[in-house]
């Protein structure tokens, strides 16, 4: 919408009237001019009534519009947009997600249908991420090696979309929990924030990497990073005929995840299906609320230069027409 900052500036529209009626006209004191041929200065009634009168009215209208434009510019019009709340970046939150080969197993039951573990994790995490407006979100994917998939960003929509496109298995088929946690902590330490959180999800145990998970937990504790761990533990019956052949090495090391969470002041959660995973993220969301007390701002753009330019153009036109009239 368009607003006027100084609407009282339109009072100058009365200035010409005040000058006209409050200041008396000064009588001319010049001597009369004698010319030899008076007939040359005699105008016919038609000339006086048509050309001169019409030009005077036209000049008056132009001057009036110019004066009105000048008053409008002095009133400082501006366009004001809709109010927008600026989010406060109160938290840095990094999601460390296991994409090793075991996450491709289709043993997660959702509505009577089987989905891969990673597909269910993506669905739950996207719902969680889209609610974190105001936080910076980062994503670290890991298998045998961890890598930064989404650097810390306040653009939660982009982070959510990229998570939906995350492939499986490209980081290797092993599970490097310690290295992935260390990389997640490194990402957070590069950006100062009021609070730092890492959510680590895995369906296996640490069987690869150089950094011991508990050493990474000590680093998180020293850096004041809270770590929440989630173990993806589908019911063994979900594997159907192949349940008896499930390798013990694929089982989640719940003791390790519990120890990491306890040491950093976080919590460990066990997710057996989508509903459990959604409930876990709701709990984390409640434990890490967004303290969003951002300022409400309205975008503004000054518009005074438009009527000012119009006023100058009209005054210039009026002066040009008046000069030609006196030639």
Secondary structure, 3 states (H helix, E strand, C coil): CEEECCHHHHHHHHHHHHHHHHCCCCCCCCCCCCCCCHHHHCCCHHHHHHHHHHHHHHHHHHHHHHHHHHHHHHCCEEEEEEEEECCCCCEEEEEEEECCHHHHCCCEEECCEEECHHHHHHHHHHHHHCCCCCCEEEEEEECCCEEEEEEEECCHHHHHHHHHCCCCCCCCCCCCHHHHHHHHHHHHHCCCCCEEEEEEEECCCCCCCCCCHHHHHHHHHHCCEEEEEEEECCCHHHHHHHHHHCCHHHCCCHHHHHHHHHHHCCCEEEECCHHHHHHHHHHHHHHCCCCCCCCEEEEEEECHHHHHHHHHHHHHHHHHHHHHHHC
